[in-house]
């Protein structure tokens, strides 16, 4: 895959709502196999698409990318020996202070003697807002969300189905008395990250009470925000749209939309002691990483890393040469197993 193909795939992943990291080579020292501007996508489960370097660089980049996806903070990865990076590397040597924030030094000792600087940035899904109902308020809300770069859909109540939303979507039901109950029941079944009903508390209690009588579980009803939006008192329709968007921005900033059980509710629905349900979050499972005890390079622990058992421990190596060095004098390197 060339760099442009990688960017096309990145755009498609973002449209599908997948979280991933984009890695770009910003500096190289020959004879590295990578090139300036080389790019790769790393998914949350450690799949690499594109080209960022050979066996020396790939495990370290994947591991760092998964950390970036989890933290949401970009980092600059320095892959090589301290001498290859001059002043920046000396900062990380321990004698002259710590590596600057956002920069990570990963010593590697490739036989090719190349080196890389790789910028890794997180790419999170564009927020998806679904407004169900047609009114000036609904359109204003969609327009405001659009200015934030959110993906927005405005659907008529009769058009909306459970398939239109998923666990990452934010759904605002603004049908204003036109089959609120049926639309809300379909929205609840989609289990979106946020679900709000535009209406008074009294109206909300009636709608939720009806759904409770129909057998909708109380813990699912408790997730419905009624009324949707920050409580600003008596407001105009445009101000209601602002209040709803402000609540969504607030919840996203607090990380509450990633875990539905953490969301607060101000509904007047009948209360229950039933436990809140939690929608599982995507779990990032980093690939098992080991340190070559001879050269200190990060390697993916597995059959391809030439494992060697010694005194009850398993050691992994970046190349056959390092394995041979270890076998010749195990005592000099045993005990340096790091995972």
N, C-alpha and C positions, 0 to 999 in steps of 0.2 A: 504494500500500500504506500503510495506517495503521500506527501503532506496534505495535499488538497483532498484526497480521498478520505484521509483521517478526519478532516474538518467536516466533510459531508456526513460521515458517520456520526460525528459528535452532534451535529445539528439534528439528526434523526433521533438519536438517543435522548436529547433534551426534549424533543417534541413528544416522545413516548413517556416522559416523566421519569427517566432513569438517572440516578446519581452516579457520577463518574469523575475521574480526574484527567486533565489534559497535560501531558508532559512534552516540553519543547527543549531541544538542545540549543543553548545560547552561547556555548563556547566548547571547543574541542582542541585537544592536542594530539597531533598525529603520533602514531598510526592508528588512532581509534577508528573503528569501522563505521561510526556514525558520522553525520554531516551537520553543519550548522543549519538550523531550521528544521531538522528532523523532528517529527511529532509522533506521539502514540497516545492512544486512549487506554486507561486502566480502569476496569470496572470494580465495583465494590467487592466482588468475589475473587479479584486478582487476575482476571483475564486481560491480557495485553494485546491490543490491536494496533498495528503499525510497527515502526522500527525506531528504537531509541538507543541501541547499542547491543553488543554481544553478550556472552554469558557472564562477563565480569560485571556489567552494569545492570542487567535486567532484574535480578533478584532485589537489589537495593532500591531500584526505581519503583518496583511493584510494592514493596513494603512501605516506602515513604508515601506513595500515592494513596494507599489504603488509610494511612494515618491522616493524610490531608482530607480525604473524603469524610472521615469521622469528625475531625476538628473544624472543618470548614475554613482553615487557614492555609494559604499558599506557602510554599517554601522553596528555597534555592538549594539544590543538592549538589555538593561538590564531590566528585568521584575521582579519586586518585591518591597521590601521596602528598604530604604537606609541602614538600619542596616544589611541587608542580603548580601550586596556587599562590606562592609568594606571600605577601602581607596578609591576605585574607586567611590563608591556611595557618600562618603563624599565630593568628588570633585564637585558633582552635587547638594549638599545640599544648596548651596547659601552662606554658611559661609566660605567656603574654596576655592572658585573660580568656574570656569565653567567646565562643562563636557568636556573632551578632544575631539578634532575633530574626527568625525567618530563614536562616542559613544553617544547613546541616552538612558537616564534614563526614564523609564515609571513606575511610582509608581502604583502598584496594590495591592489589599488587598483581596486575595483569602481566602476563608474559609479553604482551605487545607494548607495554609501557605507555599506553595512551591514557588520556584523562578527559573528563567531561564536566561541564556545568549544565545541570538540567533544572529548568524552572517547572514546578508542578503546581497547578492551580485546580481548585475544586470547581466542578460544574454541577450545580444543583438544579432540579427541575423548575421550570417556570411555573409559578402558582396558577392553578386552574380554578376559576370562579364560574359557577353556574347560577344564573339568576332565573328563577322560574316565575313567569308572570309578565304581563305587559302593562306598564304604567310609566308615567314620567319618572317616578322614583327609580324603577327598575333600570330604565335606560341611563339615568344619571349615574347610578352605581356602576353599571358596566363601563360607561365612558371614563369614570374616575379610575377604575381598576386598570383600564387600558393605558392611562398615562403612567402607571407604575410598571408597564411592560408585562402585566399579567395576561394570560390567555383567558378570554371571557366568552361565555355563551349565554344568550338570552333566549329562553325557550317558553313556549306557551304551555300552560298546565297540561293540556290534552296531549301535547307532543312528548312531554318529559316521561322517561322511563328509568327504571333502575340501572339499565345498561349505560345511561348517559353519564353516570358518575362512578367514581371508584374511591378507594380509601385515601387517595391523595387530594381529592377535590374538595372545594368549599362550596356548599350549596345554600343559597338563600331562597326560601319560598316566599314569594310576594304575590300570591294569587288573589289576595284581598277578598276572601270569602267565596271564590269560585273553586269549589271542590278542594278546599285546603286539606281536608282529611285524607282524600285519596292521594294527592300529590305528596303530602308529608309521609304517608305510609310507604310509598315507593322510594322516597328519598332515604328514609330510615333503613330500608332493606339494602341500600347501596353502601351503608356504613362509611360515609365520607368523613374526612378529617374535621370538618365543621358543618353543622347544620343549624340554620336559624330560621325562625318563622317571623315574618313581619306582621305585627298585630298587637293588640293590647294584651295585657296579662289575663284579663277576663276571657277574651276570645281564645287565647292560647290554652287556658285551663280547660275550656270546653272541647277544643280540638283534641288535646292530649287525653282527656278523659274518655272521649269517644273511642280513640285508638286503644286505650287500655281495656275498654269493654270488648274490643275486637280481639283481644289476646296479644297485642304487641307487648313484649316484655318491658317491665318497668325500668330496667337499667338502660334500655335503648331510648325510651322516652325521656329519661333524665338527661340525655346528651343534647336534647334540642334546646337551643337558646331562644327563650321567649321573654320579652321581645328581642329580636335580633338587633345588635348594635349597642354601643355605649348608651347608658341612660342619661339623656340630656333633657328630660322633661318634655314639655310640649314643644314640638318643632315642626318645621315645614318639611315637605317631601324631599327637597334637595338636602336639607340638613339631616334627615333620616339616612339618606344615602351616605353622607359623610360619616355619620355615627357608626354605620355598619362597617364601612371600610376601615375606620379607625380601630374598631374592635378586632378586625381580621389582622391588621398590621401589628397591633399590640400582641395578639396571641402568637403570631408567627415569630415576632422578635423574642418572645419569651420561650419559644420552643414548644409551646403547648399543642400545636397542631401535629407534632410528630408522634404524640402519645395521647390518644383520645381520653384515656382515664384521667389525665392530668388537667383536662379542661374544666373550667368552672361553669356553673349554670345558674341562671336566675329565673328558672321557670316556676310556675305555680302548679305544676302537675302533681298528682298525688304522690306522696313520698313512700319509700320502701326501704327496707333494710337489706335488700338484695345487693350483693357486691357489684361494683362497677366492672364492666368488662374492659379489657385492654386489647387494642388491636396491635398485634406484634409488629415491631419495627424491623426494618431490614438490618440484619446483623452482619457486620463486617468481620469476616474470619480471615485474618492475614495468613498468607502462606507460611508454613513452618520455615523459619530462617535459622541457619547455623553459621558459626564463624569458623572459617578455615584456621586451625590452630597454628599453621605454619606462617601464612602471609597475612592473616587478619581480615581476609576478604569475606563479605557476606555472600552466602550461597543458599540456594533452596535445598533444604534437607530432603533427600530422596535418593532413589537408585542412581540417578544421573550424576550425583555428587560424589560418587565413588566411596560409599561408606566403609568405615573400618572400625571393628569392635576391638577395644583394648581396655582391659581391667574393668569390665562391666559397663563401659561407656561407649557410645557410638560417635565417631568423628566423621566430618564431611569435608571435602576438599574441592577447590576450584579447578584443579587440573591434576593430571597424573604425576607431574613433577613434585607438587607439594605432598602428595600421598607417599611418594618414594622417600622424600626427606623425612617425613614422620616415621615411616617404617624403619629407617636406618638408625634413628635415635629417639624412640618414643618418650623416654624420660625427659627430654628437653622440651617437649611440647604437651605432654599429657597434663590434664587439669585445666587447660585453656578452653574447654568446651563452653561455648556461650550460645544460648538460644533465646 
